[in-house]
Amino acid sequence: MALRFEGAAYAIAGAETVLQTLLRHGVAAPHSCAVGVCQVCLLRSVGAALPAKAQQGLRDTLRQQGYFLACQCAAADGMELMLPRESEVFGRAVVSAKELLSAGLCRLWLTPATDLYYHPGQFLNLRRSDGLTRSYSIASVPRLDSALELHIQRRENGAMSQWLIDTVQVGDALDIQGPNGACFYLPGREQEPLLLIGTGTGLAPLLGIARDALSSGHQGPIHLYHGSHGAAGLYRRPQLTQLAAQHGNFHAVFCDSGPAVESDCIAGRAHDIAFGRHADLSGFRVYLCGAPAMVHAARKSAYLHGARMQDIYADPFENKDLRQAPRD
């Protein structure tokens, strides 16, 4: 059994995905998380029927043209596959501002070449000229901000994060794809309490969600818990403190699991502290962003504390790779 990709045939071995088949043959197929989140592995099928799982989360226009996620589609004999058309998937954006918060963290503002409709909390894929692509959540709010705001954290062996922090300058142009993701604020039910829990740069989407909710007139309490191992990772405390001073229904708690905890922080992990303070989550909407281990554990805990599964919105920062060497 074999599939065809860009005119060449590749044998299928057992029950593997399209992405696994291509990578096993040494094909430089685009991919990142490999769990169906980032949409970097998008390919186009010519004629073959595609399972719903392989097209989940894609725009209707892409689904109708045969686009699918290679990491979520079982390889099948006779499949004819092609790379995406550039104009249908990628756009361009210019770096309009950059702020280094520390040696390992920066804020990046992008101005798209064309108008981009997005929800705060969704994410964009950024692509380097060599094809390296990674996902970053959007912290800005379209009706409040003129540019897209992203938070970039330096990763060990992180080719993309190091390039964005060390090399990219104001005025540079980047390829962007998206927005993607379903972790964002939905208008309505304005009286319901919101619980937002994030670690590291998981604050970026939560900050966007909180500002979006407040500017939309949300009346219920909004509790945001930001966690880090060390105070340096709690990088937007002044902004969150100011937001709390401006809005009586917004509350920010800074959680530090490191050895030395500053006076305005609480010792411990963000999700442990949040669930300790909110034992009954019935009627809450819950947003979880950041490290995958935290997000997966917190999703289960939120449900056990009474939140309805359909009211739990999660965005784990997956970075799973099918190769042995980790990358970012």
GIWOKA-V796853 format. One record per residue. RES is the residue in one letter. SS is DSSP state (@ for helix, = for strand, . for the rest). Layout:
RES;SS + RES;SS
//
This chain:
M;. + A;= + L;= + R;= + F;= + E;. + G;. + A;= + A;= + Y;= + A;= + I;. + A;. + G;. + A;. + E;. + T;= + V;@ + L;@ + Q;@ + T;@ + L;@ + L;@ + R;@ + H;. + G;. + V;. + A;. + A;. + P;. + H;. + S;. + C;. + A;. + V;. + G;. + V;. + C;. + Q;. + V;. + C;. + L;= + L;= + R;= + S;= + V;. + G;. + A;. + A;. + L;. + P;. + A;@ + K;@ + A;@ + Q;@ + Q;. + G;. + L;. + R;. + D;@ + T;@ + L;@ + R;@ + Q;@ + Q;. + G;. + Y;= + F;= + L;= + A;@ + C;@ + Q;@ + C;. + A;= + A;. + A;. + D;. + G;. + M;. + E;= + L;= + M;= + L;= + P;. + R;. + E;@ + S;@ + E;@ + V;@ + F;= + G;= + R;= + A;= + V;= + V;= + S;= + A;= + K;= + E;= + L;= + L;= + S;= + A;. + G;. + L;= + C;= + R;= + L;= + W;= + L;= + T;= + P;= + A;. + T;. + D;. + L;. + Y;. + Y;. + H;. + P;. + G;. + Q;. + F;= + L;= + N;= + L;= + R;= + R;. + S;. + D;. + G;. + L;. + T;= + R;= + S;= + Y;= + S;= + I;= + A;. + S;. + V;. + P;. + R;. + L;. + D;. + S;. + A;. + L;= + E;= + L;= + H;= + I;= + Q;= + R;. + R;. + E;. + N;. + G;. + A;@ + M;@ + S;@ + Q;@ + W;@ + L;@ + I;@ + D;@ + T;. + V;. + Q;. + V;. + G;. + D;. + A;= + L;= + D;= + I;= + Q;= + G;= + P;= + N;= + G;. + A;. + C;. + F;. + Y;. + L;. + P;. + G;. + R;. + E;. + Q;. + E;. + P;. + L;= + L;= + L;= + I;= + G;= + T;= + G;@ + T;@ + G;@ + L;@ + A;@ + P;@ + L;@ + L;@ + G;@ + I;@ + A;@ + R;@ + D;@ + A;@ + L;@ + S;@ + S;. + G;. + H;. + Q;. + G;. + P;. + I;= + H;= + L;= + Y;= + H;= + G;= + S;= + H;. + G;. + A;@ + A;@ + G;@ + L;. + Y;. + R;. + R;@ + P;@ + Q;@ + L;@ + T;@ + Q;@ + L;@ + A;@ + A;@ + Q;@ + H;. + G;. + N;. + F;= + H;= + A;= + V;= + F;= + C;= + D;= + S;. + G;. + P;. + A;. + V;. + E;. + S;. + D;. + C;. + I;= + A;= + G;. + R;. + A;@ + H;@ + D;@ + I;@ + A;@ + F;@ + G;@ + R;@ + H;. + A;. + D;. + L;. + S;. + G;. + F;. + R;= + V;= + Y;= + L;= + C;= + G;= + A;. + P;@ + A;@ + M;@ + V;@ + H;@ + A;@ + A;@ + R;@ + K;@ + S;@ + A;@ + Y;@ + L;@ + H;. + G;. + A;. + R;. + M;@ + Q;@ + D;@ + I;= + Y;= + A;= + D;= + P;= + F;. + E;. + N;. + K;. + D;. + L;. + R;. + Q;. + A;. + P;. + R;. + D;.
//
